[in-house]
Amino acid sequence: MEPIAIAVIVLIAIPIGIWLLLLPCGFLVVGKRTVAIIERWGKFHKVVEEGFHFLWPCVDRIRPLRWRVIHTHDDNRTGYDCHEFALKLIDLRESIYDFPPTDMITRDNVLISVHPMILYRIVDPVRAVYEVYDLAQALSRLVQTTLRALIGDMGLDDALASRGEINRSLLAKIEDVCANWGVEVTAVEILEIVPAASVQAAMHQQISAERTRRAEVVAAQGYREEQKLLAEGECRADITRANAHARVREIEAHSIAESKKLVAKAEAKALQVLNDVVKPLGGSAADYMIGLRYIEAIRKVLSQSSQKRAYIPYPDIVGSARQCFNPTEQAAVTAK
């Protein structure tokens, strides 16, 4: 063979041999729920799904997806490691993107550390590859800037107590932007909000002071209730004693009245009997009682006087009384 023919055969055989050697590298197996973006001569060609596929060497190539994986340390506030790599096979399943804790300032100028997390799913791999250069960094920056804006409009107490509201607001602000990148954000969660050490110390002091105040308030209320109950008890005891004394006096007065009624009834009967006795003698029970009270009064005067004699007025009354006396009583009065 001529040297020229040999040279031509060699020039043709070498590329064919190289192509045959590279031919096994064109075999591509795509797993379930994963896809790959295929470019031919640098242009988008197709999206291959699960199964076996063949790529022409030096003609077709896989367009990778730039991604980052963040590995936090045991204590996620001490630091984290970020690893960047290219994904040739894009996973379409729902996944979690755990962001590193980020320092933010609230409306009342308090420094806090916020640890967010999102649940996402790539729904359009073509947009995820071609619409954004670095999808992981874009998601990270978008979440951090939006979260800073939300936290900056809230006070510390509101930020600590409104995680649900923060999650809903953050999801509403980023889901439209992420949709343009072919990513569907299904949920946003704030794992923790940690204030600075000085703020935590001040919060602990505030909580301690508040608990002390509540304890003192409870003790004061208990003492007040105790004094109130004691005063009410004493008042009711005094009322009970007063009612008892009044009842006793009422019973005594009733007893005295009843005894006086009985005495009056007995005297009335005695006067009736006396009136029946003295009426035949020309007198009456009233004259007899008047004379008897008059003589008793004279006896008291004579018993208290040093004189043996006394002048007695109203002899007619005495005489009327003497007529009603028996002879023995008349002799006694005359002797005195």
C-alpha positions as CSV (number, residue, x, y, z in Angstrom):
1,M,0.0,0.0,0.0
2,E,1.1,3.5,-0.7
3,P,2.1,5.6,2.3
4,I,-0.7,8.0,1.6
5,A,-3.3,5.3,1.9
6,I,-1.8,4.0,5.0
7,A,-1.9,7.5,6.5
8,V,-5.5,8.0,5.6
9,I,-6.5,4.6,7.1
10,V,-4.6,5.5,10.3
11,L,-6.3,8.9,10.5
12,I,-9.7,7.3,10.1
13,A,-9.0,4.3,12.4
14,I,-7.8,6.4,15.3
15,P,-11.0,8.5,15.8
16,I,-13.1,5.4,15.3
17,G,-11.1,3.5,17.9
18,I,-11.3,6.3,20.3
19,W,-15.1,6.5,19.7
20,L,-15.4,2.8,20.2
21,L,-13.5,3.0,23.5
22,L,-15.8,5.9,24.6
23,L,-18.9,4.1,23.5
24,P,-19.6,2.3,26.8
25,C,-19.4,5.6,28.6
26,G,-22.5,6.6,26.7
27,F,-24.7,4.2,28.6
28,L,-26.9,5.9,31.2
29,V,-29.2,4.3,33.7
30,V,-31.7,6.7,35.4
31,G,-33.3,5.5,38.7
32,K,-36.9,5.9,39.7
33,R,-38.1,9.5,40.6
34,T,-34.9,10.9,39.1
35,V,-34.3,12.7,35.8
36,A,-31.3,13.9,33.8
37,I,-31.0,16.9,31.5
38,I,-29.3,16.0,28.1
39,E,-27.6,18.6,25.9
40,R,-26.6,17.8,22.3
41,W,-23.9,20.0,20.8
42,G,-24.3,22.4,23.8
43,K,-28.0,22.9,23.3
44,F,-30.9,21.5,25.4
45,H,-32.0,18.2,23.8
46,K,-34.3,16.3,26.1
47,V,-35.1,15.2,29.7
48,V,-34.6,11.5,30.3
49,E,-36.5,9.8,33.0
50,E,-36.1,6.4,34.7
51,G,-34.7,3.6,32.6
52,F,-31.8,2.8,30.3
53,H,-30.6,5.5,27.9
54,F,-27.7,5.9,25.4
55,L,-25.8,9.1,24.9
56,W,-23.6,9.6,21.9
57,P,-20.0,10.2,23.0
58,C,-18.7,13.7,22.3
59,V,-22.1,14.7,21.1
60,D,-24.5,14.3,24.1
61,R,-23.7,15.3,27.6
62,I,-25.5,15.7,30.9
63,R,-26.1,19.2,32.2
64,P,-25.5,19.0,36.0
65,L,-27.4,20.9,38.7
66,R,-25.2,22.9,41.1
67,W,-26.1,22.0,44.7
68,R,-24.8,22.4,48.2
69,V,-25.1,20.2,51.2
70,I,-24.6,21.8,54.7
71,H,-23.4,19.5,57.5
72,T,-23.9,21.1,60.9
73,H,-21.8,20.2,63.9
74,D,-23.1,18.4,67.0
75,D,-24.1,21.8,68.4
76,N,-25.5,23.6,65.3
77,R,-24.5,27.0,66.8
78,T,-20.8,26.2,66.9
79,G,-20.4,26.0,63.1
80,Y,-21.2,24.1,59.9
81,D,-19.5,22.8,56.8
82,C,-20.7,23.4,53.3
83,H,-19.9,21.0,50.4
84,E,-20.6,22.0,46.8
85,F,-21.0,19.5,44.0
86,A,-22.8,18.9,40.7
87,L,-25.8,16.6,40.5
88,K,-26.0,14.8,37.2
89,L,-29.2,13.0,38.3
90,I,-31.9,15.3,39.6
91,D,-34.1,13.9,42.4
92,L,-37.8,14.8,42.1
93,R,-38.8,13.6,45.5
94,E,-39.6,16.0,48.3
95,S,-36.6,16.9,50.4
96,I,-35.4,19.1,53.2
97,Y,-33.1,22.0,53.0
98,D,-31.7,22.8,56.4
99,F,-30.2,26.3,56.5
100,P,-27.5,27.2,59.0
101,P,-28.5,29.5,61.9
102,T,-28.4,33.2,60.9
103,D,-28.1,36.2,63.2
104,M,-30.8,38.8,62.8
105,I,-31.9,41.9,64.6
106,T,-35.5,42.5,65.7
107,R,-37.4,45.8,65.7
108,D,-36.3,46.5,69.3
109,N,-32.6,46.0,68.4
110,V,-32.2,42.6,70.0
111,L,-29.8,40.1,68.3
112,I,-31.3,36.7,67.8
113,S,-30.2,33.5,66.0
114,V,-32.8,32.0,63.7
115,H,-32.6,28.5,62.3
116,P,-35.0,28.0,59.3
117,M,-35.8,24.9,57.2
118,I,-37.8,24.4,54.1
119,L,-39.5,21.4,52.5
120,Y,-39.2,21.6,48.7
121,R,-39.6,19.5,45.6
122,I,-38.2,20.1,42.1
123,V,-41.2,20.0,39.7
124,D,-39.5,21.4,36.6
125,P,-35.9,20.3,36.3
126,V,-35.3,22.3,33.1
127,R,-36.1,25.6,34.9
128,A,-34.1,24.5,37.9
129,V,-31.0,24.0,35.7
130,Y,-31.4,26.9,33.2
131,E,-33.3,29.6,35.1
132,V,-30.9,30.0,38.0
133,Y,-27.1,29.5,38.1
134,D,-26.9,28.2,41.7
135,L,-30.2,26.9,43.0
136,A,-29.0,26.1,46.5
137,Q,-27.4,29.5,47.1
138,A,-30.4,31.3,45.5
139,L,-32.8,29.5,47.9
140,S,-30.5,30.2,50.9
141,R,-30.2,33.9,50.1
142,L,-33.9,34.3,49.3
143,V,-35.0,32.7,52.6
144,Q,-32.4,34.6,54.7
145,T,-33.2,38.0,53.2
146,T,-37.0,37.5,53.4
147,L,-36.7,36.2,57.0
148,R,-34.6,39.2,58.0
149,A,-37.3,41.5,56.6
150,L,-40.0,39.7,58.6
151,I,-38.0,39.6,61.8
152,G,-37.0,43.2,61.5
153,D,-40.6,44.3,61.6
154,M,-41.3,42.3,64.8
155,G,-40.3,42.7,68.4
156,L,-38.5,40.0,70.4
157,D,-41.6,38.9,72.2
158,D,-43.6,38.7,68.9
159,A,-40.9,36.8,67.2
160,L,-40.7,34.2,70.0
161,A,-44.4,33.8,70.2
162,S,-45.4,34.0,66.5
163,R,-43.5,31.2,64.8
164,G,-46.6,30.0,62.9
165,E,-47.2,33.5,61.6
166,I,-43.6,33.8,60.5
167,N,-43.8,30.4,58.7
168,R,-46.9,31.4,56.8
169,S,-45.6,34.8,55.8
170,L,-42.2,33.4,54.7
171,L,-43.9,30.7,52.6
172,A,-46.2,33.3,51.0
173,K,-43.3,35.5,50.0
174,I,-40.9,32.9,48.6
175,E,-43.2,30.4,46.9
176,D,-43.8,32.5,43.8
177,V,-40.1,33.2,43.2
178,C,-39.2,29.5,43.7
179,A,-41.9,28.5,41.2
180,N,-40.0,30.5,38.6
181,W,-37.0,28.3,39.3
182,G,-39.0,25.1,39.0
183,V,-39.1,24.5,42.7
184,E,-42.3,24.0,44.8
185,V,-41.9,24.9,48.4
186,T,-44.4,22.9,50.4
187,A,-43.6,24.1,53.9
188,V,-41.4,26.4,55.9
189,E,-40.4,25.8,59.5
190,I,-38.5,27.8,62.1
191,L,-36.6,25.2,64.1
192,E,-35.5,27.6,66.8
193,I,-35.0,31.2,67.7
194,V,-32.2,31.8,70.2
195,P,-31.6,35.3,71.6
196,A,-28.1,36.4,72.5
197,A,-26.5,35.3,75.8
198,S,-27.0,38.7,77.4
199,V,-30.6,38.8,76.3
200,Q,-31.2,35.3,77.7
201,A,-29.7,36.3,81.1
202,A,-32.0,39.4,81.1
203,M,-35.0,37.3,80.2
204,H,-34.2,34.8,83.0
205,Q,-33.9,37.7,85.5
206,Q,-37.2,39.1,84.2
207,I,-38.9,35.7,84.5
208,S,-37.5,35.2,88.1
209,A,-38.7,38.7,89.1
210,E,-42.1,38.0,87.6
211,R,-42.5,34.7,89.4
212,T,-41.4,36.4,92.7
213,R,-44.0,39.1,92.1
214,R,-46.7,36.6,91.4
215,A,-45.7,34.7,94.6
216,E,-46.0,37.9,96.6
217,V,-49.3,38.8,95.0
218,V,-50.7,35.3,95.8
219,A,-49.4,35.5,99.4
220,A,-51.0,39.0,99.8
221,Q,-54.2,37.8,98.4
222,G,-54.2,34.8,100.7
223,Y,-53.5,37.0,103.7
224,R,-56.3,39.3,102.6
225,E,-58.7,36.4,102.3
226,E,-57.6,35.1,105.6
227,Q,-58.3,38.4,107.4
228,K,-61.5,38.7,105.6
229,L,-62.7,35.3,106.7
230,L,-61.5,36.0,110.2
231,A,-63.4,39.3,110.3
232,E,-66.5,37.7,108.8
233,G,-66.2,34.9,111.4
234,E,-65.9,37.4,114.3
235,C,-68.8,39.4,112.9
236,R,-71.0,36.4,112.6
237,A,-70.0,35.2,116.1
238,D,-70.9,38.7,117.5
239,I,-74.2,38.6,115.7
240,T,-74.9,35.2,117.0
241,R,-74.0,36.2,120.6
242,A,-76.1,39.4,120.3
243,N,-79.1,37.3,118.9
244,A,-78.6,34.9,121.8
245,H,-78.6,37.6,124.4
246,A,-81.6,39.3,122.8
247,R,-83.3,35.9,122.8
248,V,-82.5,35.4,126.5
249,R,-83.8,38.8,127.4
250,E,-86.9,38.2,125.3
251,I,-87.5,34.9,127.1
252,E,-86.8,36.5,130.5
253,A,-89.2,39.4,129.7
254,H,-91.8,36.9,128.5
255,S,-91.3,34.9,131.7
256,I,-91.6,38.0,133.9
257,A,-94.7,39.1,132.0
258,E,-96.2,35.6,132.4
259,S,-95.4,35.6,136.1
260,K,-97.0,39.1,136.5
261,K,-100.0,37.8,134.6
262,L,-100.3,34.9,137.0
263,V,-99.8,37.1,140.0
264,A,-102.4,39.6,138.7
265,K,-104.8,36.8,138.0
266,A,-104.2,35.4,141.5
267,E,-104.7,38.8,143.1
268,A,-107.9,39.3,141.0
269,K,-109.3,36.0,142.3
270,A,-108.2,37.0,145.9
271,L,-109.9,40.4,145.5
272,Q,-113.0,38.7,144.2
273,V,-113.1,36.3,147.2
274,L,-112.4,39.3,149.6
275,N,-115.1,41.3,148.0
276,D,-117.5,38.5,148.6
277,V,-116.5,38.4,152.2
278,V,-116.5,42.1,153.1
279,K,-119.5,43.0,151.1
280,P,-122.0,41.9,153.7
281,L,-120.2,44.1,156.2
282,G,-120.9,47.2,154.2
283,G,-117.4,47.5,152.7
284,S,-115.6,46.6,149.5
285,A,-112.4,44.9,148.5
286,A,-111.0,48.2,147.2
287,D,-111.5,49.9,150.6
288,Y,-109.9,47.0,152.3
289,M,-106.9,47.1,150.0
290,I,-106.5,50.8,150.4
291,G,-106.7,50.6,154.2
292,L,-104.3,47.7,154.3
293,R,-101.7,49.6,152.2
294,Y,-102.2,52.6,154.4
295,I,-101.6,50.6,157.6
296,E,-98.5,49.0,156.1
297,A,-97.2,52.5,155.2
298,I,-97.8,53.6,158.8
299,R,-95.9,50.6,160.1
300,K,-92.9,51.4,158.0
301,V,-93.0,55.0,159.2
302,L,-93.2,53.9,162.9
303,S,-90.5,51.3,162.5
304,Q,-88.1,53.9,161.1
305,S,-89.0,56.7,163.6
306,S,-87.6,57.1,167.1
307,Q,-90.9,58.4,168.4
308,K,-93.5,56.0,169.8
309,R,-96.4,58.1,168.7
310,A,-97.4,59.4,165.3
311,Y,-100.2,61.5,164.0
312,I,-102.3,59.6,161.5
313,P,-104.2,61.7,158.9
314,Y,-107.4,60.7,157.2
315,P,-109.0,58.9,160.2
316,D,-112.0,58.1,158.1
317,I,-109.9,55.8,155.9
318,V,-108.4,54.2,158.9
319,G,-111.7,53.8,160.5
320,S,-113.1,52.2,157.3
321,A,-110.1,49.9,157.3
322,R,-110.5,49.0,161.0
323,Q,-114.1,48.0,160.4
324,C,-112.8,45.4,158.0
325,F,-110.1,44.1,160.5
326,N,-110.7,41.2,162.7
327,P,-110.5,41.9,166.5
328,T,-107.0,40.5,166.8
329,E,-105.7,42.8,164.1
330,Q,-107.5,45.8,165.7
331,A,-105.9,45.0,169.1
332,A,-102.5,44.9,167.4
333,V,-102.9,48.2,165.7
334,T,-104.3,49.8,169.0
335,A,-101.3,48.5,171.0
336,K,-98.9,49.9,168.6
